[in-house]
Amino acid sequence: MEALMWAHRFAAPHAQLADLLDQHDTEAVADARRNITAADRAVVERFLSRELDLR
């Protein structure tokens, strides 16, 4: 994927996710990563595909 295409598709969600992660300490983020479920992955996929955007 070209950088411009990536930026167009993922830059905003990436910035939002980084902001959310920055609100928690390293240990809490590591714990969440260790305990991720299929349902959690589905929410992230919906987030990245902008299905959760308010319209």
Predicted model as a PDB file, atoms N, CA, C, CB and O in Angstrom, pLDDT in the B-factor column:
MODEL        1                                                                  
ATOM      1  N   MET A   1       0.853  -1.172   0.000  1.00 81.00           N  
ATOM      2  CA  MET A   1       0.000   0.000   0.000  1.00 81.00           C  
ATOM      3  C   MET A   1       0.897   1.231   0.000  1.00 81.00           C  
ATOM      4  CB  MET A   1      -0.969   0.000   1.224  1.00 81.00           C  
ATOM      5  O   MET A   1       1.838   1.326   0.787  1.00 81.00           O  
ATOM      6  N   GLU A   2       0.603   2.153  -0.871  1.00 91.00           N  
ATOM      7  CA  GLU A   2       1.380   3.390  -0.946  1.00 91.00           C  
ATOM      8  C   GLU A   2       1.143   4.244   0.298  1.00 91.00           C  
ATOM      9  CB  GLU A   2       1.015   4.184  -2.220  1.00 91.00           C  
ATOM     10  O   GLU A   2       0.078   4.186   0.914  1.00 91.00           O  
ATOM     11  N   ALA A   3       2.140   5.026   0.651  1.00 91.00           N  
ATOM     12  CA  ALA A   3       2.063   5.850   1.859  1.00 91.00           C  
ATOM     13  C   ALA A   3       0.876   6.814   1.818  1.00 91.00           C  
ATOM     14  CB  ALA A   3       3.359   6.634   2.040  1.00 91.00           C  
ATOM     15  O   ALA A   3       0.191   6.992   2.826  1.00 91.00           O  
ATOM     16  N   LEU A   4       0.632   7.424   0.691  1.00 92.00           N  
ATOM     17  CA  LEU A   4      -0.484   8.367   0.589  1.00 92.00           C  
ATOM     18  C   LEU A   4      -1.819   7.658   0.776  1.00 92.00           C  
ATOM     19  CB  LEU A   4      -0.457   9.085  -0.766  1.00 92.00           C  
ATOM     20  O   LEU A   4      -2.720   8.187   1.425  1.00 92.00           O  
ATOM     21  N   MET A   5      -1.945   6.465   0.210  1.00 91.00           N  
ATOM     22  CA  MET A   5      -3.189   5.696   0.374  1.00 91.00           C  
ATOM     23  C   MET A   5      -3.370   5.301   1.842  1.00 91.00           C  
ATOM     24  CB  MET A   5      -3.178   4.428  -0.531  1.00 91.00           C  
ATOM     25  O   MET A   5      -4.472   5.386   2.384  1.00 91.00           O  
ATOM     26  N   TRP A   6      -2.263   4.864   2.484  1.00 88.00           N  
ATOM     27  CA  TRP A   6      -2.328   4.497   3.900  1.00 88.00           C  
ATOM     28  C   TRP A   6      -2.775   5.704   4.724  1.00 88.00           C  
ATOM     29  CB  TRP A   6      -0.953   3.974   4.401  1.00 88.00           C  
ATOM     30  O   TRP A   6      -3.661   5.594   5.572  1.00 88.00           O  
ATOM     31  N   ALA A   7      -2.161   6.840   4.469  1.00 90.00           N  
ATOM     32  CA  ALA A   7      -2.494   8.050   5.223  1.00 90.00           C  
ATOM     33  C   ALA A   7      -3.950   8.422   5.042  1.00 90.00           C  
ATOM     34  CB  ALA A   7      -1.605   9.210   4.795  1.00 90.00           C  
ATOM     35  O   ALA A   7      -4.623   8.799   6.000  1.00 90.00           O  
ATOM     36  N   HIS A   8      -4.436   8.317   3.823  1.00 89.00           N  
ATOM     37  CA  HIS A   8      -5.835   8.663   3.555  1.00 89.00           C  
ATOM     38  C   HIS A   8      -6.780   7.742   4.313  1.00 89.00           C  
ATOM     39  CB  HIS A   8      -6.127   8.591   2.051  1.00 89.00           C  
ATOM     40  O   HIS A   8      -7.797   8.186   4.847  1.00 89.00           O  
ATOM     41  N   ARG A   9      -6.443   6.463   4.357  1.00 84.00           N  
ATOM     42  CA  ARG A   9      -7.329   5.491   4.989  1.00 84.00           C  
ATOM     43  C   ARG A   9      -7.160   5.391   6.500  1.00 84.00           C  
ATOM     44  CB  ARG A   9      -7.105   4.150   4.384  1.00 84.00           C  
ATOM     45  O   ARG A   9      -8.145   5.251   7.226  1.00 84.00           O  
ATOM     46  N   PHE A  10      -5.913   5.461   6.983  1.00 85.00           N  
ATOM     47  CA  PHE A  10      -5.655   5.124   8.383  1.00 85.00           C  
ATOM     48  C   PHE A  10      -5.129   6.251   9.265  1.00 85.00           C  
ATOM     49  CB  PHE A  10      -4.701   4.026   8.428  1.00 85.00           C  
ATOM     50  O   PHE A  10      -5.075   6.074  10.482  1.00 85.00           O  
ATOM     51  N   ALA A  11      -4.743   7.389   8.721  1.00 90.00           N  
ATOM     52  CA  ALA A  11      -4.120   8.425   9.546  1.00 90.00           C  
ATOM     53  C   ALA A  11      -5.031   8.899  10.674  1.00 90.00           C  
ATOM     54  CB  ALA A  11      -3.726   9.605   8.682  1.00 90.00           C  
ATOM     55  O   ALA A  11      -4.598   8.981  11.823  1.00 90.00           O  
ATOM     56  N   ALA A  12      -6.270   9.206  10.364  1.00 87.00           N  
ATOM     57  CA  ALA A  12      -7.189   9.689  11.408  1.00 87.00           C  
ATOM     58  C   ALA A  12      -7.470   8.616  12.458  1.00 87.00           C  
ATOM     59  CB  ALA A  12      -8.507  10.153  10.780  1.00 87.00           C  
ATOM     60  O   ALA A  12      -7.348   8.895  13.651  1.00 87.00           O  
ATOM     61  N   PRO A  13      -7.849   7.380  12.051  1.00 81.00           N  
ATOM     62  CA  PRO A  13      -8.058   6.349  13.074  1.00 81.00           C  
ATOM     63  C   PRO A  13      -6.798   6.053  13.886  1.00 81.00           C  
ATOM     64  CB  PRO A  13      -8.547   5.074  12.423  1.00 81.00           C  
ATOM     65  O   PRO A  13      -6.880   5.797  15.088  1.00 81.00           O  
ATOM     66  N   HIS A  14      -5.635   6.087  13.237  1.00 87.00           N  
ATOM     67  CA  HIS A  14      -4.383   5.849  13.951  1.00 87.00           C  
ATOM     68  C   HIS A  14      -4.165   6.915  15.013  1.00 87.00           C  
ATOM     69  CB  HIS A  14      -3.198   5.822  12.975  1.00 87.00           C  
ATOM     70  O   HIS A  14      -3.786   6.602  16.142  1.00 87.00           O  
ATOM     71  N   ALA A  15      -4.401   8.166  14.660  1.00 92.00           N  
ATOM     72  CA  ALA A  15      -4.238   9.262  15.619  1.00 92.00           C  
ATOM     73  C   ALA A  15      -5.221   9.122  16.777  1.00 92.00           C  
ATOM     74  CB  ALA A  15      -4.432  10.620  14.923  1.00 92.00           C  
ATOM     75  O   ALA A  15      -4.863   9.364  17.930  1.00 92.00           O  
ATOM     76  N   GLN A  16      -6.456   8.732  16.477  1.00 87.00           N  
ATOM     77  CA  GLN A  16      -7.454   8.547  17.532  1.00 87.00           C  
ATOM     78  C   GLN A  16      -7.050   7.412  18.462  1.00 87.00           C  
ATOM     79  CB  GLN A  16      -8.838   8.266  16.925  1.00 87.00           C  
ATOM     80  O   GLN A  16      -7.140   7.537  19.683  1.00 87.00           O  
ATOM     81  N   LEU A  17      -6.605   6.309  17.879  1.00 86.00           N  
ATOM     82  CA  LEU A  17      -6.190   5.167  18.695  1.00 86.00           C  
ATOM     83  C   LEU A  17      -4.969   5.508  19.538  1.00 86.00           C  
ATOM     84  CB  LEU A  17      -5.891   3.957  17.809  1.00 86.00           C  
ATOM     85  O   LEU A  17      -4.900   5.129  20.707  1.00 86.00           O  
ATOM     86  N   ALA A  18      -4.011   6.217  18.962  1.00 94.00           N  
ATOM     87  CA  ALA A  18      -2.826   6.626  19.721  1.00 94.00           C  
ATOM     88  C   ALA A  18      -3.222   7.521  20.891  1.00 94.00           C  
ATOM     89  CB  ALA A  18      -1.821   7.358  18.806  1.00 94.00           C  
ATOM     90  O   ALA A  18      -2.662   7.411  21.982  1.00 94.00           O  
ATOM     91  N   ASP A  19      -4.183   8.398  20.661  1.00 95.00           N  
ATOM     92  CA  ASP A  19      -4.664   9.270  21.732  1.00 95.00           C  
ATOM     93  C   ASP A  19      -5.300   8.452  22.857  1.00 95.00           C  
ATOM     94  CB  ASP A  19      -5.675  10.290  21.179  1.00 95.00           C  
ATOM     95  O   ASP A  19      -5.069   8.720  24.037  1.00 95.00           O  
ATOM     96  N   LEU A  20      -6.095   7.461  22.484  1.00 91.00           N  
ATOM     97  CA  LEU A  20      -6.714   6.596  23.503  1.00 91.00           C  
ATOM     98  C   LEU A  20      -5.661   5.828  24.286  1.00 91.00           C  
ATOM     99  CB  LEU A  20      -7.697   5.613  22.850  1.00 91.00           C  
ATOM    100  O   LEU A  20      -5.743   5.734  25.511  1.00 91.00           O  
ATOM    101  N   LEU A  21      -4.674   5.278  23.591  1.00 93.00           N  
ATOM    102  CA  LEU A  21      -3.613   4.527  24.273  1.00 93.00           C  
ATOM    103  C   LEU A  21      -2.805   5.416  25.205  1.00 93.00           C  
ATOM    104  CB  LEU A  21      -2.687   3.874  23.253  1.00 93.00           C  
ATOM    105  O   LEU A  21      -2.383   4.977  26.275  1.00 93.00           O  
ATOM    106  N   ASP A  22      -2.588   6.659  24.805  1.00 96.00           N  
ATOM    107  CA  ASP A  22      -1.822   7.596  25.635  1.00 96.00           C  
ATOM    108  C   ASP A  22      -2.533   7.956  26.941  1.00 96.00           C  
ATOM    109  CB  ASP A  22      -1.540   8.860  24.852  1.00 96.00           C  
ATOM    110  O   ASP A  22      -1.910   8.479  27.864  1.00 96.00           O  
ATOM    111  N   GLN A  23      -3.823   7.679  27.015  1.00 97.00           N  
ATOM    112  CA  GLN A  23      -4.578   7.986  28.231  1.00 97.00           C  
ATOM    113  C   GLN A  23      -4.388   6.917  29.311  1.00 97.00           C  
ATOM    114  CB  GLN A  23      -6.059   8.129  27.902  1.00 97.00           C  
ATOM    115  O   GLN A  23      -4.898   7.060  30.422  1.00 97.00           O  
ATOM    116  N   HIS A  24      -3.652   5.841  28.984  1.00 96.00           N  
ATOM    117  CA  HIS A  24      -3.451   4.733  29.919  1.00 96.00           C  
ATOM    118  C   HIS A  24      -1.960   4.452  30.056  1.00 96.00           C  
ATOM    119  CB  HIS A  24      -4.209   3.459  29.448  1.00 96.00           C  
ATOM    120  O   HIS A  24      -1.175   4.705  29.142  1.00 96.00           O  
ATOM    121  N   ASP A  25      -1.588   3.919  31.226  1.00 96.00           N  
ATOM    122  CA  ASP A  25      -0.176   3.629  31.427  1.00 96.00           C  
ATOM    123  C   ASP A  25       0.240   2.366  30.659  1.00 96.00           C  
ATOM    124  CB  ASP A  25       0.124   3.467  32.925  1.00 96.00           C  
ATOM    125  O   ASP A  25      -0.601   1.605  30.181  1.00 96.00           O  
ATOM    126  N   THR A  26       1.540   2.172  30.558  1.00 95.00           N  
ATOM    127  CA  THR A  26       2.105   1.074  29.771  1.00 95.00           C  
ATOM    128  C   THR A  26       1.609  -0.283  30.252  1.00 95.00           C  
ATOM    129  CB  THR A  26       3.625   1.114  29.829  1.00 95.00           C  
ATOM    130  O   THR A  26       1.318  -1.160  29.438  1.00 95.00           O  
ATOM    131  N   GLU A  27       1.510  -0.461  31.548  1.00 97.00           N  
ATOM    132  CA  GLU A  27       1.079  -1.748  32.086  1.00 97.00           C  
ATOM    133  C   GLU A  27      -0.378  -2.049  31.723  1.00 97.00           C  
ATOM    134  CB  GLU A  27       1.255  -1.769  33.605  1.00 97.00           C  
ATOM    135  O   GLU A  27      -0.707  -3.187  31.392  1.00 97.00           O  
ATOM    136  N   ALA A  28      -1.238  -1.055  31.782  1.00 96.00           N  
ATOM    137  CA  ALA A  28      -2.644  -1.260  31.422  1.00 96.00           C  
ATOM    138  C   ALA A  28      -2.786  -1.622  29.945  1.00 96.00           C  
ATOM    139  CB  ALA A  28      -3.467   0.000  31.736  1.00 96.00           C  
ATOM    140  O   ALA A  28      -3.599  -2.475  29.590  1.00 96.00           O  
ATOM    141  N   VAL A  29      -2.005  -0.982  29.094  1.00 94.00           N  
ATOM    142  CA  VAL A  29      -2.046  -1.283  27.654  1.00 94.00           C  
ATOM    143  C   VAL A  29      -1.524  -2.700  27.415  1.00 94.00           C  
ATOM    144  CB  VAL A  29      -1.206  -0.245  26.839  1.00 94.00           C  
ATOM    145  O   VAL A  29      -2.118  -3.451  26.642  1.00 94.00           O  
ATOM    146  N   ALA A  30      -0.432  -3.069  28.063  1.00 96.00           N  
ATOM    147  CA  ALA A  30       0.126  -4.420  27.907  1.00 96.00           C  
ATOM    148  C   ALA A  30      -0.869  -5.470  28.387  1.00 96.00           C  
ATOM    149  CB  ALA A  30       1.453  -4.554  28.683  1.00 96.00           C  
ATOM    150  O   ALA A  30      -1.021  -6.513  27.751  1.00 96.00           O  
ATOM    151  N   ASP A  31      -1.546  -5.207  29.498  1.00 96.00           N  
ATOM    152  CA  ASP A  31      -2.545  -6.134  30.021  1.00 96.00           C  
ATOM    153  C   ASP A  31      -3.703  -6.289  29.033  1.00 96.00           C  
ATOM    154  CB  ASP A  31      -3.067  -5.649  31.386  1.00 96.00           C  
ATOM    155  O   ASP A  31      -4.175  -7.401  28.799  1.00 96.00           O  
ATOM    156  N   ALA A  32      -4.151  -5.199  28.467  1.00 93.00           N  
ATOM    157  CA  ALA A  32      -5.238  -5.257  27.482  1.00 93.00           C  
ATOM    158  C   ALA A  32      -4.808  -6.058  26.253  1.00 93.00           C  
ATOM    159  CB  ALA A  32      -5.669  -3.831  27.066  1.00 93.00           C  
ATOM    160  O   ALA A  32      -5.596  -6.834  25.711  1.00 93.00           O  
ATOM    161  N   ARG A  33      -3.578  -5.875  25.817  1.00 93.00           N  
ATOM    162  CA  ARG A  33      -3.080  -6.628  24.656  1.00 93.00           C  
ATOM    163  C   ARG A  33      -3.015  -8.122  24.949  1.00 93.00           C  
ATOM    164  CB  ARG A  33      -1.693  -6.120  24.243  1.00 93.00           C  
ATOM    165  O   ARG A  33      -3.321  -8.938  24.078  1.00 93.00           O  
ATOM    166  N   ARG A  34      -2.624  -8.485  26.157  1.00 96.00           N  
ATOM    167  CA  ARG A  34      -2.544  -9.901  26.527  1.00 96.00           C  
ATOM    168  C   ARG A  34      -3.917 -10.546  26.592  1.00 96.00           C  
ATOM    169  CB  ARG A  34      -1.842 -10.057  27.866  1.00 96.00           C  
ATOM    170  O   ARG A  34      -4.050 -11.745  26.347  1.00 96.00           O  
ATOM    171  N   ASN A  35      -4.924  -9.777  26.915  1.00 97.00           N  
ATOM    172  CA  ASN A  35      -6.257 -10.337  27.156  1.00 97.00           C  
ATOM    173  C   ASN A  35      -7.277 -10.017  26.065  1.00 97.00           C  
ATOM    174  CB  ASN A  35      -6.773  -9.838  28.464  1.00 97.00           C  
ATOM    175  O   ASN A  35      -8.481 -10.083  26.309  1.00 97.00           O  
ATOM    176  N   ILE A  36      -6.810  -9.672  24.868  1.00 96.00           N  
ATOM    177  CA  ILE A  36      -7.721  -9.320  23.786  1.00 96.00           C  
ATOM    178  C   ILE A  36      -8.547 -10.537  23.350  1.00 96.00           C  
ATOM    179  CB  ILE A  36      -6.936  -8.751  22.592  1.00 96.00           C  
ATOM    180  O   ILE A  36      -8.054 -11.665  23.324  1.00 96.00           O  
ATOM    181  N   THR A  37      -9.799 -10.281  23.013  1.00 97.00           N  
ATOM    182  CA  THR A  37     -10.705 -11.342  22.572  1.00 97.00           C  
ATOM    183  C   THR A  37     -11.064 -11.143  21.100  1.00 97.00           C  
ATOM    184  CB  THR A  37     -11.986 -11.368  23.444  1.00 97.00           C  
ATOM    185  O   THR A  37     -10.740 -10.116  20.503  1.00 97.00           O  
ATOM    186  N   ALA A  38     -11.725 -12.121  20.539  1.00 97.00           N  
ATOM    187  CA  ALA A  38     -12.193 -12.006  19.151  1.00 97.00           C  
ATOM    188  C   ALA A  38     -13.174 -10.841  19.021  1.00 97.00           C  
ATOM    189  CB  ALA A  38     -12.861 -13.328  18.685  1.00 97.00           C  
ATOM    190  O   ALA A  38     -13.183 -10.142  18.008  1.00 97.00           O  
ATOM    191  N   ALA A  39     -13.989 -10.637  20.036  1.00 97.00           N  
ATOM    192  CA  ALA A  39     -14.942  -9.516  20.008  1.00 97.00           C  
ATOM    193  C   ALA A  39     -14.196  -8.178  20.023  1.00 97.00           C  
ATOM    194  CB  ALA A  39     -15.918  -9.598  21.214  1.00 97.00           C  
ATOM    195  O   ALA A  39     -14.593  -7.237  19.336  1.00 97.00           O  
ATOM    196  N   ASP A  40     -13.116  -8.097  20.805  1.00 94.00           N  
ATOM    197  CA  ASP A  40     -12.303  -6.876  20.828  1.00 94.00           C  
ATOM    198  C   ASP A  40     -11.707  -6.611  19.450  1.00 94.00           C  
ATOM    199  CB  ASP A  40     -11.180  -6.987  21.885  1.00 94.00           C  
ATOM    200  O   ASP A  40     -11.714  -5.476  18.973  1.00 94.00           O  
ATOM    201  N   ARG A  41     -11.196  -7.652  18.817  1.00 94.00           N  
ATOM    202  CA  ARG A  41     -10.614  -7.507  17.476  1.00 94.00           C  
ATOM    203  C   ARG A  41     -11.671  -7.040  16.475  1.00 94.00           C  
ATOM    204  CB  ARG A  41      -9.993  -8.843  17.007  1.00 94.00           C  
ATOM    205  O   ARG A  41     -11.376  -6.243  15.584  1.00 94.00           O  
ATOM    206  N   ALA A  42     -12.890  -7.531  16.620  1.00 96.00           N  
ATOM    207  CA  ALA A  42     -13.973  -7.121  15.725  1.00 96.00           C  
ATOM    208  C   ALA A  42     -14.293  -5.636  15.891  1.00 96.00           C  
ATOM    209  CB  ALA A  42     -15.229  -7.962  15.987  1.00 96.00           C  
ATOM    210  O   ALA A  42     -14.559  -4.943  14.909  1.00 96.00           O  
ATOM    211  N   VAL A  43     -14.268  -5.151  17.125  1.00 92.00           N  
ATOM    212  CA  VAL A  43     -14.515  -3.718  17.361  1.00 92.00           C  
ATOM    213  C   VAL A  43     -13.399  -2.883  16.735  1.00 92.00           C  
ATOM    214  CB  VAL A  43     -14.622  -3.420  18.885  1.00 92.00           C  
ATOM    215  O   VAL A  43     -13.668  -1.845  16.132  1.00 92.00           O  
ATOM    216  N   VAL A  44     -12.160  -3.327  16.874  1.00 85.00           N  
ATOM    217  CA  VAL A  44     -11.038  -2.598  16.281  1.00 85.00           C  
ATOM    218  C   VAL A  44     -11.177  -2.580  14.757  1.00 85.00           C  
ATOM    219  CB  VAL A  44      -9.684  -3.238  16.698  1.00 85.00           C  
ATOM    220  O   VAL A  44     -10.945  -1.551  14.124  1.00 85.00           O  
ATOM    221  N   GLU A  45     -11.551  -3.708  14.175  1.00 90.00           N  
ATOM    222  CA  GLU A  45     -11.749  -3.760  12.726  1.00 90.00           C  
ATOM    223  C   GLU A  45     -12.838  -2.780  12.297  1.00 90.00           C  
ATOM    224  CB  GLU A  45     -12.113  -5.192  12.280  1.00 90.00           C  
ATOM    225  O   GLU A  45     -12.688  -2.082  11.294  1.00 90.00           O  
ATOM    226  N   ARG A  46     -13.928  -2.726  13.051  1.00 91.00           N  
ATOM    227  CA  ARG A  46     -15.000  -1.768  12.744  1.00 91.00           C  
ATOM    228  C   ARG A  46     -14.510  -0.337  12.898  1.00 91.00           C  
ATOM    229  CB  ARG A  46     -16.215  -2.005  13.653  1.00 91.00           C  
ATOM    230  O   ARG A  46     -14.866   0.532  12.102  1.00 91.00           O  
ATOM    231  N   PHE A  47     -13.691  -0.086  13.925  1.00 81.00           N  
ATOM    232  CA  PHE A  47     -13.119   1.240  14.143  1.00 81.00           C  
ATOM    233  C   PHE A  47     -12.252   1.664  12.962  1.00 81.00           C  
ATOM    234  CB  PHE A  47     -12.296   1.259  15.435  1.00 81.00           C  
ATOM    235  O   PHE A  47     -12.380   2.779  12.455  1.00 81.00           O  
ATOM    236  N   LEU A  48     -11.367   0.763  12.527  1.00 78.00           N  
ATOM    237  CA  LEU A  48     -10.465   1.088  11.428  1.00 78.00           C  
ATOM    238  C   LEU A  48     -11.199   1.257  10.101  1.00 78.00           C  
ATOM    239  CB  LEU A  48      -9.412   0.014  11.294  1.00 78.00           C  
ATOM    240  O   LEU A  48     -10.748   2.002   9.230  1.00 78.00           O  
ATOM    241  N   SER A  49     -12.324   0.569   9.948  1.00 84.00           N  
ATOM    242  CA  SER A  49     -13.081   0.710   8.702  1.00 84.00           C  
ATOM    243  C   SER A  49     -14.103   1.844   8.797  1.00 84.00           C  
ATOM    244  CB  SER A  49     -13.789  -0.606   8.360  1.00 84.00           C  
ATOM    245  O   SER A  49     -14.920   2.039   7.897  1.00 84.00           O  
ATOM    246  N   ARG A  50     -14.040   2.578   9.890  1.00 82.00           N  
ATOM    247  CA  ARG A  50     -14.854   3.784  10.125  1.00 82.00           C  
ATOM    248  C   ARG A  50     -16.340   3.468  10.290  1.00 82.00           C  
ATOM    249  CB  ARG A  50     -14.672   4.765   8.975  1.00 82.00           C  
ATOM    250  O   ARG A  50     -17.181   4.345  10.095  1.00 82.00           O  
ATOM    251  N   GLU A  51     -16.668   2.242  10.642  1.00 88.00           N  
ATOM    252  CA  GLU A  51     -18.053   1.866  10.889  1.00 88.00           C  
ATOM    253  C   GLU A  51     -18.586   2.462  12.187  1.00 88.00           C  
ATOM    254  CB  GLU A  51     -18.180   0.359  10.924  1.00 88.00           C  
ATOM    255  O   GLU A  51     -19.800   2.523  12.385  1.00 88.00           O  
ATOM    256  N   LEU A  52     -17.699   2.899  13.069  1.00 85.00           N  
ATOM    257  CA  LEU A  52     -18.118   3.434  14.358  1.00 85.00           C  
ATOM    258  C   LEU A  52     -18.185   4.967  14.370  1.00 85.00           C  
ATOM    259  CB  LEU A  52     -17.172   2.956  15.436  1.00 85.00           C  
ATOM    260  O   LEU A  52     -18.518   5.575  15.388  1.00 85.00           O  
ATOM    261  N   ASP A  53     -17.869   5.574  13.236  1.00 83.00           N  
ATOM    262  CA  ASP A  53     -17.924   7.042  13.146  1.00 83.00           C  
ATOM    263  C   ASP A  53     -19.349   7.552  13.350  1.00 83.00           C  
ATOM    264  CB  ASP A  53     -17.387   7.518  11.782  1.00 83.00           C  
ATOM    265  O   ASP A  53     -20.310   6.952  12.868  1.00 83.00           O  
ATOM    266  N   LEU A  54     -19.471   8.654  14.063  1.00 80.00           N  
ATOM    267  CA  LEU A  54     -20.766   9.311  14.179  1.00 80.00           C  
ATOM    268  C   LEU A  54     -21.044  10.038  12.866  1.00 80.00           C  
ATOM    269  CB  LEU A  54     -20.800  10.302  15.396  1.00 80.00           C  
ATOM    270  O   LEU A  54     -20.161  10.673  12.291  1.00 80.00           O  
ATOM    271  N   ARG A  55     -22.247   9.934  12.421  1.00 75.00           N  
ATOM    272  CA  ARG A  55     -22.594  10.577  11.144  1.00 75.00           C  
ATOM    273  C   ARG A  55     -23.669  11.593  11.344  1.00 75.00           C  
ATOM    274  CB  ARG A  55     -23.041   9.552  10.112  1.00 75.00           C  
ATOM    275  O   ARG A  55     -24.094  12.238  10.386  1.00 75.00           O  
TER     276      ARG A  55                                                      
ENDMDL                                                                          
END                                                                             
